[in-house]
Amino acid sequence: MHEIRNSDGRLVCRIDEIARVIEIYSKGCLTRIQWTPDGKLHISHARSKSLAA
């Protein structure tokens, strides 16, 4: 997974090109966007400890 960080060095999102997933962390919530093999999007939200360091 590639980590994308902002200019302050905080984690904005992680991208996994092989699994076709983007994970976005914001204010203790995780939003996961995944492309399915048939080309549709599956979006899920969950409370999560922030991985931003």
PDBQT receptor file of N, H, CA, C and O in Angstrom, charges set to zero:
ATOM      1  N   MET A   1       0.838  -1.181   0.000  1.00  0.00    +0.000 N 
ATOM      2  CA  MET A   1       0.000   0.000   0.000  1.00  0.00    +0.000 C 
ATOM      3  C   MET A   1       0.883   1.244   0.000  1.00  0.00    +0.000 C 
ATOM      4  O   MET A   1       1.901   1.307   0.688  1.00  0.00    +0.000 OA
ATOM      5  N   HIS A   2       0.465   2.223  -0.786  1.00  0.00    +0.000 N 
ATOM      6  H   HIS A   2      -0.362   2.172  -1.345  1.00  0.00    +0.000 HD
ATOM      7  CA  HIS A   2       1.164   3.505  -0.820  1.00  0.00    +0.000 C 
ATOM      8  C   HIS A   2       0.469   4.440   0.165  1.00  0.00    +0.000 C 
ATOM      9  O   HIS A   2      -0.758   4.534   0.175  1.00  0.00    +0.000 OA
ATOM     10  N   GLU A   3       1.249   5.127   0.990  1.00  0.00    +0.000 N 
ATOM     11  H   GLU A   3       2.246   5.051   0.982  1.00  0.00    +0.000 HD
ATOM     12  CA  GLU A   3       0.692   6.105   1.914  1.00  0.00    +0.000 C 
ATOM     13  C   GLU A   3       0.799   7.490   1.293  1.00  0.00    +0.000 C 
ATOM     14  O   GLU A   3       1.853   7.875   0.788  1.00  0.00    +0.000 OA
ATOM     15  N   ILE A   4      -0.296   8.232   1.333  1.00  0.00    +0.000 N 
ATOM     16  H   ILE A   4      -1.153   7.919   1.743  1.00  0.00    +0.000 HD
ATOM     17  CA  ILE A   4      -0.335   9.603   0.840  1.00  0.00    +0.000 C 
ATOM     18  C   ILE A   4      -0.424  10.506   2.064  1.00  0.00    +0.000 C 
ATOM     19  O   ILE A   4      -1.338  10.378   2.878  1.00  0.00    +0.000 OA
ATOM     20  N   ARG A   5       0.531  11.417   2.183  1.00  0.00    +0.000 N 
ATOM     21  H   ARG A   5       1.274  11.522   1.522  1.00  0.00    +0.000 HD
ATOM     22  CA  ARG A   5       0.577  12.315   3.340  1.00  0.00    +0.000 C 
ATOM     23  C   ARG A   5       0.449  13.765   2.881  1.00  0.00    +0.000 C 
ATOM     24  O   ARG A   5       0.833  14.119   1.766  1.00  0.00    +0.000 OA
ATOM     25  N   ASN A   6      -0.103  14.597   3.772  1.00  0.00    +0.000 N 
ATOM     26  H   ASN A   6      -0.415  14.309   4.678  1.00  0.00    +0.000 HD
ATOM     27  CA  ASN A   6      -0.235  16.016   3.444  1.00  0.00    +0.000 C 
ATOM     28  C   ASN A   6       1.066  16.742   3.766  1.00  0.00    +0.000 C 
ATOM     29  O   ASN A   6       2.043  16.105   4.158  1.00  0.00    +0.000 OA
ATOM     30  N   SER A   7       1.094  18.048   3.608  1.00  0.00    +0.000 N 
ATOM     31  H   SER A   7       0.300  18.566   3.290  1.00  0.00    +0.000 HD
ATOM     32  CA  SER A   7       2.322  18.823   3.806  1.00  0.00    +0.000 C 
ATOM     33  C   SER A   7       2.779  18.842   5.260  1.00  0.00    +0.000 C 
ATOM     34  O   SER A   7       3.934  19.166   5.539  1.00  0.00    +0.000 OA
ATOM     35  N   ASP A   8       1.884  18.496   6.197  1.00  0.00    +0.000 N 
ATOM     36  H   ASP A   8       0.946  18.232   5.971  1.00  0.00    +0.000 HD
ATOM     37  CA  ASP A   8       2.250  18.402   7.612  1.00  0.00    +0.000 C 
ATOM     38  C   ASP A   8       2.776  17.015   7.973  1.00  0.00    +0.000 C 
ATOM     39  O   ASP A   8       3.149  16.773   9.121  1.00  0.00    +0.000 OA
ATOM     40  N   GLY A   9       2.807  16.106   7.002  1.00  0.00    +0.000 N 
ATOM     41  H   GLY A   9       2.503  16.303   6.070  1.00  0.00    +0.000 HD
ATOM     42  CA  GLY A   9       3.287  14.758   7.255  1.00  0.00    +0.000 C 
ATOM     43  C   GLY A   9       2.236  13.821   7.811  1.00  0.00    +0.000 C 
ATOM     44  O   GLY A   9       2.549  12.693   8.190  1.00  0.00    +0.000 OA
ATOM     45  N   ARG A  10       1.003  14.270   7.865  1.00  0.00    +0.000 N 
ATOM     46  H   ARG A  10       0.748  15.187   7.557  1.00  0.00    +0.000 HD
ATOM     47  CA  ARG A  10      -0.078  13.428   8.381  1.00  0.00    +0.000 C 
ATOM     48  C   ARG A  10      -0.646  12.548   7.273  1.00  0.00    +0.000 C 
ATOM     49  O   ARG A  10      -0.761  12.962   6.119  1.00  0.00    +0.000 OA
ATOM     50  N   LEU A  11      -0.995  11.333   7.652  1.00  0.00    +0.000 N 
ATOM     51  H   LEU A  11      -0.902  10.997   8.589  1.00  0.00    +0.000 HD
ATOM     52  CA  LEU A  11      -1.559  10.378   6.704  1.00  0.00    +0.000 C 
ATOM     53  C   LEU A  11      -2.934  10.839   6.236  1.00  0.00    +0.000 C 
ATOM     54  O   LEU A  11      -3.815  11.110   7.051  1.00  0.00    +0.000 OA
ATOM     55  N   VAL A  12      -3.112  10.925   4.931  1.00  0.00    +0.000 N 
ATOM     56  H   VAL A  12      -2.397  10.705   4.269  1.00  0.00    +0.000 HD
ATOM     57  CA  VAL A  12      -4.396  11.321   4.343  1.00  0.00    +0.000 C 
ATOM     58  C   VAL A  12      -5.145  10.076   3.881  1.00  0.00    +0.000 C 
ATOM     59  O   VAL A  12      -6.324   9.904   4.189  1.00  0.00    +0.000 OA
ATOM     60  N   CYS A  13      -4.450   9.205   3.136  1.00  0.00    +0.000 N 
ATOM     61  H   CYS A  13      -3.492   9.345   2.886  1.00  0.00    +0.000 HD
ATOM     62  CA  CYS A  13      -5.074   7.976   2.667  1.00  0.00    +0.000 C 
ATOM     63  C   CYS A  13      -4.004   6.963   2.312  1.00  0.00    +0.000 C 
ATOM     64  O   CYS A  13      -2.820   7.285   2.214  1.00  0.00    +0.000 OA
ATOM     65  N   ARG A  14      -4.446   5.736   2.124  1.00  0.00    +0.000 N 
ATOM     66  H   ARG A  14      -5.408   5.474   2.204  1.00  0.00    +0.000 HD
ATOM     67  CA  ARG A  14      -3.568   4.666   1.661  1.00  0.00    +0.000 C 
ATOM     68  C   ARG A  14      -4.204   4.068   0.415  1.00  0.00    +0.000 C 
ATOM     69  O   ARG A  14      -5.420   3.892   0.350  1.00  0.00    +0.000 OA
ATOM     70  N   ILE A  15      -3.369   3.758  -0.572  1.00  0.00    +0.000 N 
ATOM     71  H   ILE A  15      -2.381   3.901  -0.519  1.00  0.00    +0.000 HD
ATOM     72  CA  ILE A  15      -3.858   3.226  -1.842  1.00  0.00    +0.000 C 
ATOM     73  C   ILE A  15      -3.187   1.888  -2.112  1.00  0.00    +0.000 C 
ATOM     74  O   ILE A  15      -1.963   1.771  -2.066  1.00  0.00    +0.000 OA
ATOM     75  N   ASP A  16      -4.005   0.883  -2.395  1.00  0.00    +0.000 N 
ATOM     76  H   ASP A  16      -5.000   0.977  -2.433  1.00  0.00    +0.000 HD
ATOM     77  CA  ASP A  16      -3.494  -0.428  -2.777  1.00  0.00    +0.000 C 
ATOM     78  C   ASP A  16      -3.952  -0.695  -4.200  1.00  0.00    +0.000 C 
ATOM     79  O   ASP A  16      -5.117  -1.016  -4.434  1.00  0.00    +0.000 OA
ATOM     80  N   GLU A  17      -3.035  -0.564  -5.148  1.00  0.00    +0.000 N 
ATOM     81  H   GLU A  17      -2.089  -0.303  -4.958  1.00  0.00    +0.000 HD
ATOM     82  CA  GLU A  17      -3.384  -0.709  -6.561  1.00  0.00    +0.000 C 
ATOM     83  C   GLU A  17      -3.717  -2.151  -6.919  1.00  0.00    +0.000 C 
ATOM     84  O   GLU A  17      -4.558  -2.392  -7.785  1.00  0.00    +0.000 OA
ATOM     85  N   ILE A  18      -3.071  -3.108  -6.268  1.00  0.00    +0.000 N 
ATOM     86  H   ILE A  18      -2.388  -2.911  -5.565  1.00  0.00    +0.000 HD
ATOM     87  CA  ILE A  18      -3.321  -4.519  -6.571  1.00  0.00    +0.000 C 
ATOM     88  C   ILE A  18      -4.715  -4.932  -6.102  1.00  0.00    +0.000 C 
ATOM     89  O   ILE A  18      -5.460  -5.566  -6.849  1.00  0.00    +0.000 OA
ATOM     90  N   ALA A  19      -5.068  -4.571  -4.860  1.00  0.00    +0.000 N 
ATOM     91  H   ALA A  19      -4.462  -4.056  -4.253  1.00  0.00    +0.000 HD
ATOM     92  CA  ALA A  19      -6.387  -4.917  -4.316  1.00  0.00    +0.000 C 
ATOM     93  C   ALA A  19      -7.469  -3.943  -4.768  1.00  0.00    +0.000 C 
ATOM     94  O   ALA A  19      -8.655  -4.170  -4.529  1.00  0.00    +0.000 OA
ATOM     95  N   ARG A  20      -7.053  -2.845  -5.430  1.00  0.00    +0.000 N 
ATOM     96  H   ARG A  20      -6.089  -2.661  -5.624  1.00  0.00    +0.000 HD
ATOM     97  CA  ARG A  20      -7.973  -1.813  -5.919  1.00  0.00    +0.000 C 
ATOM     98  C   ARG A  20      -8.784  -1.203  -4.783  1.00  0.00    +0.000 C 
ATOM     99  O   ARG A  20     -10.013  -1.153  -4.823  1.00  0.00    +0.000 OA
ATOM    100  N   VAL A  21      -8.048  -0.734  -3.756  1.00  0.00    +0.000 N 
ATOM    101  H   VAL A  21      -7.049  -0.774  -3.724  1.00  0.00    +0.000 HD
ATOM    102  CA  VAL A  21      -8.660  -0.186  -2.547  1.00  0.00    +0.000 C 
ATOM    103  C   VAL A  21      -8.027   1.157  -2.208  1.00  0.00    +0.000 C 
ATOM    104  O   VAL A  21      -6.817   1.345  -2.334  1.00  0.00    +0.000 OA
ATOM    105  N   ILE A  22      -8.876   2.085  -1.775  1.00  0.00    +0.000 N 
ATOM    106  H   ILE A  22      -9.859   1.933  -1.673  1.00  0.00    +0.000 HD
ATOM    107  CA  ILE A  22      -8.420   3.353  -1.209  1.00  0.00    +0.000 C 
ATOM    108  C   ILE A  22      -8.997   3.437   0.195  1.00  0.00    +0.000 C 
ATOM    109  O   ILE A  22     -10.201   3.260   0.380  1.00  0.00    +0.000 OA
ATOM    110  N   GLU A  23      -8.145   3.707   1.193  1.00  0.00    +0.000 N 
ATOM    111  H   GLU A  23      -7.167   3.850   1.042  1.00  0.00    +0.000 HD
ATOM    112  CA  GLU A  23      -8.588   3.881   2.569  1.00  0.00    +0.000 C 
ATOM    113  C   GLU A  23      -8.301   5.314   2.983  1.00  0.00    +0.000 C 
ATOM    114  O   GLU A  23      -7.167   5.781   2.883  1.00  0.00    +0.000 OA
ATOM    115  N   ILE A  24      -9.338   6.013   3.451  1.00  0.00    +0.000 N 
ATOM    116  H   ILE A  24     -10.260   5.633   3.532  1.00  0.00    +0.000 HD
ATOM    117  CA  ILE A  24      -9.226   7.411   3.848  1.00  0.00    +0.000 C 
ATOM    118  C   ILE A  24      -9.503   7.500   5.343  1.00  0.00    +0.000 C 
ATOM    119  O   ILE A  24     -10.526   7.012   5.824  1.00  0.00    +0.000 OA
ATOM    120  N   TYR A  25      -8.575   8.135   6.082  1.00  0.00    +0.000 N 
ATOM    121  H   TYR A  25      -7.745   8.532   5.691  1.00  0.00    +0.000 HD
ATOM    122  CA  TYR A  25      -8.730   8.303   7.522  1.00  0.00    +0.000 C 
ATOM    123  C   TYR A  25      -9.002   9.761   7.817  1.00  0.00    +0.000 C 
ATOM    124  O   TYR A  25      -8.285  10.643   7.344  1.00  0.00    +0.000 OA
ATOM    125  N   SER A  26     -10.045  10.016   8.604  1.00  0.00    +0.000 N 
ATOM    126  H   SER A  26     -10.628   9.299   8.988  1.00  0.00    +0.000 HD
ATOM    127  CA  SER A  26     -10.353  11.379   8.986  1.00  0.00    +0.000 C 
ATOM    128  C   SER A  26     -11.128  11.388  10.292  1.00  0.00    +0.000 C 
ATOM    129  O   SER A  26     -12.182  10.762  10.403  1.00  0.00    +0.000 OA
ATOM    130  N   LYS A  27     -10.605  12.094  11.269  1.00  0.00    +0.000 N 
ATOM    131  H   LYS A  27      -9.749  12.602  11.178  1.00  0.00    +0.000 HD
ATOM    132  CA  LYS A  27     -11.281  12.310  12.557  1.00  0.00    +0.000 C 
ATOM    133  C   LYS A  27     -11.770  11.012  13.182  1.00  0.00    +0.000 C 
ATOM    134  O   LYS A  27     -12.903  10.947  13.658  1.00  0.00    +0.000 OA
ATOM    135  N   GLY A  28     -10.944   9.989  13.188  1.00  0.00    +0.000 N 
ATOM    136  H   GLY A  28     -10.023  10.042  12.800  1.00  0.00    +0.000 HD
ATOM    137  CA  GLY A  28     -11.284   8.727  13.837  1.00  0.00    +0.000 C 
ATOM    138  C   GLY A  28     -12.174   7.812  13.021  1.00  0.00    +0.000 C 
ATOM    139  O   GLY A  28     -12.634   6.788  13.528  1.00  0.00    +0.000 OA
ATOM    140  N   CYS A  29     -12.425   8.156  11.771  1.00  0.00    +0.000 N 
ATOM    141  H   CYS A  29     -12.052   8.987  11.359  1.00  0.00    +0.000 HD
ATOM    142  CA  CYS A  29     -13.259   7.321  10.914  1.00  0.00    +0.000 C 
ATOM    143  C   CYS A  29     -12.444   6.820   9.712  1.00  0.00    +0.000 C 
ATOM    144  O   CYS A  29     -11.585   7.527   9.187  1.00  0.00    +0.000 OA
ATOM    145  N   LEU A  30     -12.731   5.615   9.305  1.00  0.00    +0.000 N 
ATOM    146  H   LEU A  30     -13.429   5.041   9.732  1.00  0.00    +0.000 HD
ATOM    147  CA  LEU A  30     -12.099   5.018   8.135  1.00  0.00    +0.000 C 
ATOM    148  C   LEU A  30     -13.157   4.848   7.063  1.00  0.00    +0.000 C 
ATOM    149  O   LEU A  30     -14.193   4.226   7.297  1.00  0.00    +0.000 OA
ATOM    150  N   THR A  31     -12.900   5.397   5.894  1.00  0.00    +0.000 N 
ATOM    151  H   THR A  31     -12.059   5.902   5.704  1.00  0.00    +0.000 HD
ATOM    152  CA  THR A  31     -13.746   5.178   4.724  1.00  0.00    +0.000 C 
ATOM    153  C   THR A  31     -12.930   4.330   3.764  1.00  0.00    +0.000 C 
ATOM    154  O   THR A  31     -11.805   4.679   3.409  1.00  0.00    +0.000 OA
ATOM    155  N   ARG A  32     -13.506   3.220   3.352  1.00  0.00    +0.000 N 
ATOM    156  H   ARG A  32     -14.420   2.936   3.640  1.00  0.00    +0.000 HD
ATOM    157  CA  ARG A  32     -12.805   2.296   2.451  1.00  0.00    +0.000 C 
ATOM    158  C   ARG A  32     -13.583   2.214   1.145  1.00  0.00    +0.000 C 
ATOM    159  O   ARG A  32     -14.769   1.882   1.136  1.00  0.00    +0.000 OA
ATOM    160  N   ILE A  33     -12.905   2.518   0.040  1.00  0.00    +0.000 N 
ATOM    161  H   ILE A  33     -11.942   2.788   0.046  1.00  0.00    +0.000 HD
ATOM    162  CA  ILE A  33     -13.501   2.470  -1.290  1.00  0.00    +0.000 C 
ATOM    163  C   ILE A  33     -12.801   1.341  -2.043  1.00  0.00    +0.000 C 
ATOM    164  O   ILE A  33     -11.578   1.331  -2.185  1.00  0.00    +0.000 OA
ATOM    165  N   GLN A  34     -13.604   0.392  -2.522  1.00  0.00    +0.000 N 
ATOM    166  H   GLN A  34     -14.597   0.400  -2.406  1.00  0.00    +0.000 HD
ATOM    167  CA  GLN A  34     -13.023  -0.750  -3.221  1.00  0.00    +0.000 C 
ATOM    168  C   GLN A  34     -13.764  -0.985  -4.523  1.00  0.00    +0.000 C 
ATOM    169  O   GLN A  34     -14.995  -0.984  -4.566  1.00  0.00    +0.000 OA
ATOM    170  N   TRP A  35     -12.989  -1.188  -5.594  1.00  0.00    +0.000 N 
ATOM    171  H   TRP A  35     -11.990  -1.189  -5.559  1.00  0.00    +0.000 HD
ATOM    172  CA  TRP A  35     -13.559  -1.528  -6.884  1.00  0.00    +0.000 C 
ATOM    173  C   TRP A  35     -13.700  -3.041  -6.955  1.00  0.00    +0.000 C 
ATOM    174  O   TRP A  35     -12.745  -3.767  -6.677  1.00  0.00    +0.000 OA
ATOM    175  N   THR A  36     -14.877  -3.521  -7.323  1.00  0.00    +0.000 N 
ATOM    176  H   THR A  36     -15.653  -2.932  -7.548  1.00  0.00    +0.000 HD
ATOM    177  CA  THR A  36     -15.112  -4.952  -7.452  1.00  0.00    +0.000 C 
ATOM    178  C   THR A  36     -14.714  -5.399  -8.858  1.00  0.00    +0.000 C 
ATOM    179  O   THR A  36     -14.575  -4.565  -9.753  1.00  0.00    +0.000 OA
ATOM    180  N   PRO A  37     -14.531  -6.705  -9.062  1.00  0.00    +0.000 N 
ATOM    181  CA  PRO A  37     -14.136  -7.194 -10.388  1.00  0.00    +0.000 C 
ATOM    182  C   PRO A  37     -15.101  -6.810 -11.516  1.00  0.00    +0.000 C 
ATOM    183  O   PRO A  37     -14.698  -6.702 -12.675  1.00  0.00    +0.000 OA
ATOM    184  N   ASP A  38     -16.380  -6.604 -11.167  1.00  0.00    +0.000 N 
ATOM    185  H   ASP A  38     -16.707  -6.691 -10.226  1.00  0.00    +0.000 HD
ATOM    186  CA  ASP A  38     -17.344  -6.219 -12.205  1.00  0.00    +0.000 C 
ATOM    187  C   ASP A  38     -17.387  -4.708 -12.447  1.00  0.00    +0.000 C 
ATOM    188  O   ASP A  38     -18.230  -4.223 -13.202  1.00  0.00    +0.000 OA
ATOM    189  N   GLY A  39     -16.469  -3.955 -11.799  1.00  0.00    +0.000 N 
ATOM    190  H   GLY A  39     -15.784  -4.348 -11.186  1.00  0.00    +0.000 HD
ATOM    191  CA  GLY A  39     -16.351  -2.525 -12.044  1.00  0.00    +0.000 C 
ATOM    192  C   GLY A  39     -17.181  -1.640 -11.141  1.00  0.00    +0.000 C 
ATOM    193  O   GLY A  39     -17.147  -0.418 -11.288  1.00  0.00    +0.000 OA
ATOM    194  N   LYS A  40     -17.929  -2.215 -10.208  1.00  0.00    +0.000 N 
ATOM    195  H   LYS A  40     -17.957  -3.207 -10.089  1.00  0.00    +0.000 HD
ATOM    196  CA  LYS A  40     -18.738  -1.429  -9.280  1.00  0.00    +0.000 C 
ATOM    197  C   LYS A  40     -17.888  -1.007  -8.087  1.00  0.00    +0.000 C 
ATOM    198  O   LYS A  40     -16.829  -1.578  -7.829  1.00  0.00    +0.000 OA
ATOM    199  N   LEU A  41     -18.369  -0.004  -7.370  1.00  0.00    +0.000 N 
ATOM    200  H   LEU A  41     -19.229   0.460  -7.580  1.00  0.00    +0.000 HD
ATOM    201  CA  LEU A  41     -17.694   0.465  -6.168  1.00  0.00    +0.000 C 
ATOM    202  C   LEU A  41     -18.389  -0.069  -4.931  1.00  0.00    +0.000 C 
ATOM    203  O   LEU A  41     -19.617  -0.139  -4.882  1.00  0.00    +0.000 OA
ATOM    204  N   HIS A  42     -17.607  -0.445  -3.936  1.00  0.00    +0.000 N 
ATOM    205  H   HIS A  42     -16.610  -0.389  -3.976  1.00  0.00    +0.000 HD
ATOM    206  CA  HIS A  42     -18.138  -0.821  -2.628  1.00  0.00    +0.000 C 
ATOM    207  C   HIS A  42     -17.516   0.144  -1.634  1.00  0.00    +0.000 C 
ATOM    208  O   HIS A  42     -16.293   0.198  -1.505  1.00  0.00    +0.000 OA
ATOM    209  N   ILE A  43     -18.354   0.917  -0.920  1.00  0.00    +0.000 N 
ATOM    210  H   ILE A  43     -19.348   0.874  -1.025  1.00  0.00    +0.000 HD
ATOM    211  CA  ILE A  43     -17.884   1.926   0.020  1.00  0.00    +0.000 C 
ATOM    212  C   ILE A  43     -18.356   1.554   1.405  1.00  0.00    +0.000 C 
ATOM    213  O   ILE A  43     -19.538   1.278   1.610  1.00  0.00    +0.000 OA
ATOM    214  N   SER A  44     -17.422   1.543   2.378  1.00  0.00    +0.000 N 
ATOM    215  H   SER A  44     -16.461   1.767   2.212  1.00  0.00    +0.000 HD
ATOM    216  CA  SER A  44     -17.781   1.231   3.755  1.00  0.00    +0.000 C 
ATOM    217  C   SER A  44     -17.161   2.268   4.687  1.00  0.00    +0.000 C 
ATOM    218  O   SER A  44     -16.139   2.878   4.374  1.00  0.00    +0.000 OA
ATOM    219  N   HIS A  45     -17.805   2.453   5.837  1.00  0.00    +0.000 N 
ATOM    220  H   HIS A  45     -18.636   1.958   6.091  1.00  0.00    +0.000 HD
ATOM    221  CA  HIS A  45     -17.348   3.420   6.836  1.00  0.00    +0.000 C 
ATOM    222  C   HIS A  45     -17.271   2.707   8.178  1.00  0.00    +0.000 C 
ATOM    223  O   HIS A  45     -18.111   1.863   8.487  1.00  0.00    +0.000 OA
ATOM    224  N   ALA A  46     -16.257   3.050   8.977  1.00  0.00    +0.000 N 
ATOM    225  H   ALA A  46     -15.574   3.736   8.726  1.00  0.00    +0.000 HD
ATOM    226  CA  ALA A  46     -16.113   2.443  10.296  1.00  0.00    +0.000 C 
ATOM    227  C   ALA A  46     -15.337   3.394  11.204  1.00  0.00    +0.000 C 
ATOM    228  O   ALA A  46     -14.499   4.169  10.742  1.00  0.00    +0.000 OA
ATOM    229  N   ARG A  47     -15.626   3.322  12.489  1.00  0.00    +0.000 N 
ATOM    230  H   ARG A  47     -16.306   2.692  12.864  1.00  0.00    +0.000 HD
ATOM    231  CA  ARG A  47     -14.825   4.047  13.468  1.00  0.00    +0.000 C 
ATOM    232  C   ARG A  47     -13.511   3.308  13.593  1.00  0.00    +0.000 C 
ATOM    233  O   ARG A  47     -13.481   2.077  13.621  1.00  0.00    +0.000 OA
ATOM    234  N   SER A  48     -12.422   4.058  13.667  1.00  0.00    +0.000 N 
ATOM    235  H   SER A  48     -12.446   5.058  13.645  1.00  0.00    +0.000 HD
ATOM    236  CA  SER A  48     -11.106   3.440  13.723  1.00  0.00    +0.000 C 
ATOM    237  C   SER A  48     -10.159   4.354  14.459  1.00  0.00    +0.000 C 
ATOM    238  O   SER A  48     -10.319   5.574  14.438  1.00  0.00    +0.000 OA
ATOM    239  N   LYS A  49      -9.157   3.759  15.119  1.00  0.00    +0.000 N 
ATOM    240  H   LYS A  49      -9.027   2.768  15.136  1.00  0.00    +0.000 HD
ATOM    241  CA  LYS A  49      -8.096   4.576  15.681  1.00  0.00    +0.000 C 
ATOM    242  C   LYS A  49      -7.360   5.213  14.513  1.00  0.00    +0.000 C 
ATOM    243  O   LYS A  49      -7.098   4.552  13.507  1.00  0.00    +0.000 OA
ATOM    244  N   SER A  50      -7.035   6.457  14.636  1.00  0.00    +0.000 N 
ATOM    245  H   SER A  50      -7.248   6.993  15.453  1.00  0.00    +0.000 HD
ATOM    246  CA  SER A  50      -6.332   7.141  13.556  1.00  0.00    +0.000 C 
ATOM    247  C   SER A  50      -4.946   6.547  13.380  1.00  0.00    +0.000 C 
ATOM    248  O   SER A  50      -4.212   6.372  14.352  1.00  0.00    +0.000 OA
ATOM    249  N   LEU A  51      -4.595   6.243  12.161  1.00  0.00    +0.000 N 
ATOM    250  H   LEU A  51      -5.192   6.385  11.371  1.00  0.00    +0.000 HD
ATOM    251  CA  LEU A  51      -3.268   5.743  11.864  1.00  0.00    +0.000 C 
ATOM    252  C   LEU A  51      -2.335   6.878  11.480  1.00  0.00    +0.000 C 
ATOM    253  O   LEU A  51      -1.151   6.668  11.215  1.00  0.00    +0.000 OA
ATOM    254  N   ALA A  52      -2.889   8.089  11.454  1.00  0.00    +0.000 N 
ATOM    255  H   ALA A  52      -3.851   8.260  11.669  1.00  0.00    +0.000 HD
ATOM    256  CA  ALA A  52      -2.057   9.239  11.114  1.00  0.00    +0.000 C 
ATOM    257  C   ALA A  52      -1.071   9.508  12.239  1.00  0.00    +0.000 C 
ATOM    258  O   ALA A  52      -1.462   9.627  13.400  1.00  0.00    +0.000 OA
ATOM    259  N   ALA A  53       0.179   9.601  11.902  1.00  0.00    +0.000 N 
ATOM    260  H   ALA A  53       0.497   9.505  10.959  1.00  0.00    +0.000 HD
ATOM    261  CA  ALA A  53       1.209   9.843  12.927  1.00  0.00    +0.000 C 
ATOM    262  C   ALA A  53       1.898  11.159  12.688  1.00  0.00    +0.000 C 
ATOM    263  O   ALA A  53       2.793  11.534  13.445  1.00  0.00    +0.000 OA
TER     264      ALA A  53
